[in-house]
């Protein structure tokens, strides 16, 4: 299957989120992180989505709950 992949998407992940992607990748013997992320996207798009409300920020959609401060340098240094 030859698919044209002309768009690049940059996503910032916390260390815990990256570890979760890598765990998924190795558990399912995926060849690359990109392949694992595409598979996770496919699974997520087939599942239930949450509709955003007014005032919702991108950081509100983390894989792990980081509390009311979201994904910040302060939260990262507390780990």
N, C-alpha and C positions, 0 to 999 in steps of 0.2 A: 504494500500500500504506500504510494507516494503522495504525500500531502504537502502542499505549499504552506510554509510557515513564515509569513512575511512580517508579522507583527511581533514586537518584543514587548514583554510585560515585566516590569520590575516590581517586586513585592518585598517589603521589609518584614522580616520575621524576628521574633524574640528567640533567644537560644533554645527555649523549651519548645517553641513551634517548629524550629528547624530540626530538633532532635526527634519530634513526632513524625515529621516528613521522612527523615532518614530511617527511623524504625519501620515505618510503613514500607519504604523502598526495599529494605533488606529482607523483611518478612515475606514480601511478595516477589522477591528476586527481580526487581525492576533494574534495568541497566543504568539509569541516570536519575538524578533528582528531577530533571525536567519531565521525564516519563512518569515518575511517581506523582508529580504535581498534576500532570494532565489526567492521570487516572483518578486522582482525588477530585479534580474538577468535574470529571464525568460522573462520578458517584454522587457528588454534591448536587449537580444539576438535575439528576434523576430523583433526588430526595425533596423533602419539604423545605421551602425557603421561608425566611422571616421577612415580613414587610417592614421597611424602615418607617419610623415616625419622625416628625419634625424635630430638628435639633440633634439627631443621631450623628455621631462622628465615626469616621473610619476606624479609630482605635476601639470603638465599642464592639467591633466584630473580631476580636482576638479568639484564638483557639482556647486559651486558658484565661480564667478570670483574673484580672490584675487589680481589681478593686476600683474605687471611684476615680482614682488618679489616672487610670488607663496605663498604657505602655510608656513609661517615662524613664529618664535616667535615674531618678531617685528610686523608683520601683525596682529597676534592674540592679542597683547597688545593694539593695536590701536582701537579695537572694543569697 
